[in-house]
Amino acid sequence: MKMFKLIFFITVIFGCSYGVPALLSSSHIEQKEASLQLYAYRESVEDNFNEKCILCTESKDYKATIFFTKHWKVTLWRNQAYLGRTLITSQRHFSTYEEMTDEEAKEYKEILRLFLPALKKTFGTTHFNVAYLMNQAYKPENKEEPHFHWHIIPRYEGKRTFADEVFQDPDFGNSFDFQRKQYMDEEFQEKAIQAIRENLDITFLEKKNDLP
Protein backbone atom coordinates (compact mmCIF):
# COMPACT_ATOMS: atom_id res chain seq x y z
CA MET A 1 0.00 0.00 0.00
CA LYS A 2 2.82 2.38 0.87
CA MET A 3 4.55 1.55 -2.40
CA PHE A 4 1.31 2.29 -4.33
CA LYS A 5 0.99 5.70 -2.64
CA LEU A 6 4.61 6.50 -3.45
CA ILE A 7 4.16 5.60 -7.14
CA PHE A 8 0.96 7.64 -7.30
CA PHE A 9 2.67 10.65 -5.68
CA ILE A 10 5.59 10.50 -8.14
CA THR A 11 3.16 10.19 -11.07
CA VAL A 12 1.21 13.27 -9.98
CA ILE A 13 4.36 15.34 -9.47
CA PHE A 14 5.81 14.41 -12.86
CA GLY A 15 2.42 14.78 -14.50
CA CYS A 16 2.02 18.34 -13.20
CA SER A 17 5.62 19.30 -13.96
CA TYR A 18 6.00 17.82 -17.43
CA GLY A 19 2.48 17.79 -18.79
CA VAL A 20 1.99 14.01 -18.82
CA PRO A 21 -1.58 13.66 -20.15
CA ALA A 22 -2.36 10.26 -18.60
CA LEU A 23 -4.03 11.84 -15.55
CA LEU A 24 -6.20 14.22 -17.62
CA SER A 25 -9.60 13.05 -18.78
CA SER A 26 -10.64 13.69 -22.39
CA SER A 27 -13.39 16.03 -21.19
CA HIS A 28 -10.81 18.15 -19.34
CA ILE A 29 -8.62 18.38 -22.44
CA GLU A 30 -11.56 19.31 -24.66
CA GLN A 31 -12.68 21.99 -22.21
CA LYS A 32 -9.20 23.53 -22.16
CA GLU A 33 -9.00 23.57 -25.96
CA ALA A 34 -12.39 25.23 -26.38
CA SER A 35 -12.02 28.91 -27.20
CA LEU A 36 -14.35 31.89 -27.14
CA GLN A 37 -15.64 33.00 -30.54
CA LEU A 38 -14.78 36.59 -31.44
CA TYR A 39 -16.74 38.55 -34.05
CA ALA A 40 -16.31 41.68 -36.14
CA TYR A 41 -18.06 43.14 -39.17
CA ARG A 42 -16.35 42.73 -42.52
CA GLU A 43 -17.69 46.00 -43.87
CA SER A 44 -16.50 49.30 -42.46
CA VAL A 45 -19.04 50.89 -40.15
CA GLU A 46 -19.94 54.47 -39.39
CA ASP A 47 -20.39 55.92 -35.93
CA ASN A 48 -24.02 56.18 -34.92
CA PHE A 49 -23.83 56.58 -31.17
CA ASN A 50 -26.60 55.79 -28.76
CA GLU A 51 -27.67 59.24 -27.58
CA LYS A 52 -28.73 58.11 -24.11
CA CYS A 53 -25.62 56.01 -23.38
CA ILE A 54 -22.63 55.99 -25.73
CA LEU A 55 -21.42 52.68 -24.25
CA CYS A 56 -24.73 51.08 -25.28
CA THR A 57 -23.85 51.75 -28.94
CA GLU A 58 -23.93 48.48 -30.89
CA SER A 59 -20.78 47.24 -32.58
CA LYS A 60 -22.32 47.71 -36.04
CA ASP A 61 -22.60 51.43 -35.21
CA TYR A 62 -19.24 51.90 -33.49
CA LYS A 63 -16.20 52.38 -35.72
CA ALA A 64 -13.70 51.82 -32.89
CA THR A 65 -14.85 48.21 -32.32
CA ILE A 66 -12.01 45.69 -32.51
CA PHE A 67 -14.27 42.69 -31.89
CA PHE A 68 -17.32 41.68 -29.91
CA THR A 69 -18.79 38.60 -28.26
CA LYS A 70 -22.19 37.65 -26.91
CA HIS A 71 -21.69 39.64 -23.71
CA TRP A 72 -18.87 42.13 -24.39
CA LYS A 73 -17.44 44.50 -26.97
CA VAL A 74 -13.81 45.62 -27.16
CA THR A 75 -13.09 49.09 -28.53
CA LEU A 76 -9.97 51.16 -29.11
CA TRP A 77 -9.73 54.23 -26.86
CA ARG A 78 -9.16 57.41 -28.89
CA ASN A 79 -6.65 58.68 -26.34
CA GLN A 80 -3.61 56.52 -27.10
CA ALA A 81 -1.22 58.04 -24.55
CA TYR A 82 -0.73 54.38 -23.64
CA LEU A 83 -0.49 52.65 -27.00
CA GLY A 84 -3.23 50.05 -27.43
CA ARG A 85 -5.45 51.36 -24.65
CA THR A 86 -8.89 49.80 -24.98
CA LEU A 87 -12.24 49.39 -23.28
CA ILE A 88 -14.03 46.10 -22.59
CA THR A 89 -17.69 47.08 -22.29
CA SER A 90 -20.69 44.95 -21.34
CA GLN A 91 -23.28 44.45 -24.06
CA ARG A 92 -26.15 44.86 -21.63
CA HIS A 93 -26.48 47.95 -19.49
CA PHE A 94 -25.65 47.29 -15.83
CA SER A 95 -23.64 49.28 -13.34
CA THR A 96 -21.62 47.25 -10.86
CA TYR A 97 -19.29 44.28 -10.67
CA GLU A 98 -21.76 42.43 -8.46
CA GLU A 99 -24.41 42.51 -11.21
CA MET A 100 -22.23 40.57 -13.65
CA THR A 101 -23.59 37.08 -14.32
CA ASP A 102 -21.46 33.95 -14.12
CA GLU A 103 -21.62 33.60 -17.90
CA GLU A 104 -20.51 37.20 -18.41
CA ALA A 105 -17.66 36.74 -15.92
CA LYS A 106 -16.48 33.55 -17.63
CA GLU A 107 -16.53 35.22 -21.04
CA TYR A 108 -14.67 38.28 -19.71
CA LYS A 109 -11.92 36.07 -18.32
CA GLU A 110 -11.56 34.34 -21.70
CA ILE A 111 -11.39 37.70 -23.49
CA LEU A 112 -8.43 38.70 -21.31
CA ARG A 113 -6.74 35.36 -22.02
CA LEU A 114 -6.99 35.93 -25.77
CA PHE A 115 -6.76 39.71 -26.04
CA LEU A 116 -3.80 40.62 -23.83
CA PRO A 117 -1.34 38.36 -25.71
CA ALA A 118 -2.63 39.83 -28.99
CA LEU A 119 -1.91 43.37 -27.77
CA LYS A 120 1.52 42.29 -26.57
CA LYS A 121 2.32 40.73 -29.94
CA THR A 122 1.02 43.78 -31.83
CA PHE A 123 2.73 46.57 -29.88
CA GLY A 124 5.44 44.88 -27.79
CA THR A 125 3.68 45.63 -24.51
CA THR A 126 5.71 45.01 -21.35
CA HIS A 127 2.73 44.41 -19.06
CA PHE A 128 -0.84 45.61 -18.46
CA ASN A 129 -2.95 47.59 -16.01
CA VAL A 130 -6.54 46.31 -15.99
CA ALA A 131 -8.73 48.89 -14.28
CA TYR A 132 -12.34 48.98 -13.12
CA LEU A 133 -12.69 52.75 -12.63
CA MET A 134 -16.04 54.38 -13.53
CA ASN A 135 -15.27 57.36 -11.25
CA GLN A 136 -16.60 60.00 -13.66
CA ALA A 137 -19.86 58.10 -14.06
CA TYR A 138 -20.69 58.82 -10.43
CA LYS A 139 -20.21 62.59 -10.60
CA PRO A 140 -23.35 64.51 -9.53
CA GLU A 141 -23.87 65.97 -13.01
CA ASN A 142 -24.16 62.49 -14.55
CA LYS A 143 -27.79 61.53 -14.05
CA GLU A 144 -27.82 58.28 -16.04
CA GLU A 145 -27.13 54.89 -14.52
CA PRO A 146 -23.46 53.99 -15.19
CA HIS A 147 -22.56 51.39 -17.82
CA PHE A 148 -20.14 48.72 -16.65
CA HIS A 149 -16.74 48.56 -18.40
CA TRP A 150 -13.04 47.83 -17.89
CA HIS A 151 -9.98 49.80 -19.03
CA ILE A 152 -7.03 47.93 -20.53
CA ILE A 153 -3.91 50.11 -20.21
CA PRO A 154 -0.81 48.60 -21.84
CA ARG A 155 2.47 49.63 -20.19
CA TYR A 156 5.88 49.97 -21.84
CA GLU A 157 9.47 50.01 -20.72
CA GLY A 158 10.93 52.33 -23.32
CA LYS A 159 9.38 54.04 -26.32
CA ARG A 160 7.35 52.34 -29.03
CA THR A 161 6.66 53.40 -32.62
CA PHE A 162 3.53 52.46 -34.54
CA ALA A 163 2.17 53.93 -37.81
CA ASP A 164 4.98 56.54 -37.73
CA GLU A 165 3.84 57.76 -34.31
CA VAL A 166 6.07 57.64 -31.23
CA PHE A 167 4.66 56.61 -27.85
CA GLN A 168 6.30 56.99 -24.44
CA ASP A 169 5.39 55.67 -21.00
CA PRO A 170 7.13 58.08 -18.61
CA ASP A 171 5.22 56.63 -15.65
CA PHE A 172 6.42 53.07 -16.24
CA GLY A 173 6.91 51.30 -12.92
CA ASN A 174 4.19 53.43 -11.31
CA SER A 175 0.45 53.88 -11.69
CA PHE A 176 -0.72 55.12 -15.07
CA ASP A 177 -1.51 58.82 -15.42
CA PHE A 178 -5.17 59.23 -16.38
CA GLN A 179 -4.52 62.85 -17.38
CA ARG A 180 -1.97 62.09 -20.12
CA LYS A 181 -3.37 62.77 -23.60
CA GLN A 182 -2.33 61.64 -27.08
CA TYR A 183 -5.44 61.65 -29.25
CA MET A 184 -5.17 59.88 -32.59
CA ASP A 185 -7.16 60.31 -35.80
CA GLU A 186 -9.40 57.79 -37.60
CA GLU A 187 -6.62 56.71 -39.97
CA PHE A 188 -4.47 55.66 -37.02
CA GLN A 189 -7.47 53.98 -35.41
CA GLU A 190 -8.08 51.86 -38.50
CA LYS A 191 -4.42 50.82 -38.72
CA ALA A 192 -4.25 49.90 -35.04
CA ILE A 193 -7.49 47.90 -35.14
CA GLN A 194 -6.37 46.02 -38.24
CA ALA A 195 -3.00 45.22 -36.68
CA ILE A 196 -4.61 43.88 -33.49
CA ARG A 197 -7.13 41.81 -35.43
CA GLU A 198 -4.30 40.10 -37.33
CA ASN A 199 -3.23 38.55 -34.02
CA LEU A 200 -6.69 37.27 -33.11
CA ASP A 201 -8.91 34.54 -34.52
CA ILE A 202 -11.97 36.57 -35.55
CA THR A 203 -15.06 35.49 -37.46
CA PHE A 204 -16.15 38.29 -39.77
CA LEU A 205 -19.86 38.92 -40.29
CA GLU A 206 -21.79 40.93 -42.81
CA LYS A 207 -23.02 44.18 -41.30
CA LYS A 208 -26.64 43.18 -40.79
CA ASN A 209 -26.05 39.60 -39.73
CA ASP A 210 -26.98 38.50 -36.25
CA LEU A 211 -24.65 36.36 -34.17
CA PRO A 212 -24.89 32.62 -35.01
N, C-alpha and C positions, 0 to 999 in steps of 0.2 A: 504493500500500500504506500509506504514511504517512497519507494522507487518510482511508483506511478505519479505521485504528486511532484516529485523532482523533475521527471520527464515533461509533465504538463507545464510546470513553471518555466522550464527552459524553452519549450515550444512557444509559449506566450511571449516571453521576452524577445526571442529572435523574430517571431512573427510581427511584433510591433516595431522592432528596430529596422527590419529589412524588408518589410512588406510582403511576407509570405502569405499567400492568399488562402491557404488551406483552412484557416479559422474563420474566414469571411463567407457568409452565406451568399448565394446568388442574388437574393433580394436586396441585400445590403449593397452589393456591387452595382446593381442596376439603379438603385436609388442615388448613389453617389455620382453615377455617370449622367443622370438626368439633368438637363439644363433648362433654365428659364428661357422662354421664347421672347425675343426682342423684336419690335416692329418699328417701321418708319414708312413714310409715304414716298413713292418713287418720284412723283411729280413735285416740283417746287410749290410751296404754299405761300400765301400772303397773310400778313398779320390782320386778324379780325378779332380784336380782344373783347373778352366778356366785360361789359361796362360796369357790372356790379362787383365783380371780383376777377382781376386779371389772371390770377392763378387758376381760376376755373376754365380758362380758355382751352378749348380742345386742341389736340396736337395738329389736326388738319387746318387749324387757323392760327398756328403759332410757328413762325418761321425759325425760331431759335431751337426747336425741338431736335434733339439728337436721336432719341428713340423713345418708345413708350411701351408699357406693358398693360396688363389688365387693370392694375391698381395704381400705377405710378407713371409719371412722365419725367424725362430728364432733359433739361434745357441749358443752353450755354448762357452764362451771365454776361451781359454787355460790358460790364466793368471787368476787364481782364488784367487788373493790377497783379493778380496771381494767375498766371497763364493756365487756362483750362478750368477756371472756376465755373462751377455748375450748380444748378438746383435740382433736387429730387423732390417732386411735388406729388401729393396724393391726387388721384383722379377724382375721388369724391371729396366734398367739402366737409372737413371736420377740423377741430381746433387743437386738440391736445394729444400727447403721446399715449395717454391712457385709453383714448377712443380708438386707437388702431386695432384692427382685428388680427387674429392669429394668422390668417391668410395674407393679409397686407404686410405683417411683420416678416413672415417667411419670405415673401417676394422681395421685400426691401433688402433683406440680408443677402439674397442671391444677386440682386443688382450690384451691391457693393463688391461682391466676389468677382463679378465679371467686369464691372466698369472701372474700378480703380487700377487694375493691371493694364487696361486699355489706355487710360490716361498716361500711366507711367511709360508705356511703350511709345505713345505718340509724342510726348513732350519731354521725356527724361526726368520725370518728377522724382524728387528725393523721398518725400513722404507726404502724408495728407493730414489736414485737419478736417474732421467731420463734425459740423456744428448744428445744433438744434437751437436756434436763436429766437426769432419771432418777437424781439423786443419792440420794434417799431409798431407792430400790429396792435400792441396794447396801449399805445398812446391815447390820451383822452379824445383827441380829434378824430381818431379812427373809430367810427361807429359800427362798422360791419364785423361780424364774427370772423376771427382769424382763420386762415387756410393753412393747414399743416404742411410743412416742408423742411427739408434739410439743405444745408450749404456744404458743398464739397470744395475745399480750398487746398489746391495743390501747393506744396512748399518746395523750394529749390535752394540747394547750396551752390551758389554761383549763378551767373546770368544764363539766360536761354534766348535763342533766336528762333522765331517762327514767322513765316510769310514776310520776311524782311523787317520784322519788328523785334526790338530788343526788350526783354523783360528781366527785371531784377527782383530779388526778395531780400531787401535790406534788414528785415526783421527775422531772418532765418535763425532758428534756435530759440525764438520767443513766440509769444502769441501773435497771430496775424493782426494787421492794422486795418480795421474796418473802414477807416477814413481814406485810405490810399485809393487813388483813381487813375485808371488808364482805359478810357472808353475806346472801343474799337468799332469800325464801321461794318456795314453788312457784307462787304466783300471779304473782310477778314473772318467774319462769322461763318460764312459759307465754307471757306477754306479749312477753318478749324473743325467744323462739324464733319466735313468730308474726311479729314485726316483721322478723326476719332473713330468714325464709322468703319474705316478700313481695318481697324483692329478689333472689331466686334462681329459676331455672327448675327446679322440682322435680316429679317424677312421683310421685303419691301412690298407694300400694298398700293393699289391704285387709290387715288384720293378719296373716293366715296365708298370704298369698301369697308365693311365692318370687320371686326376681329373674327378669326375663324372660331 
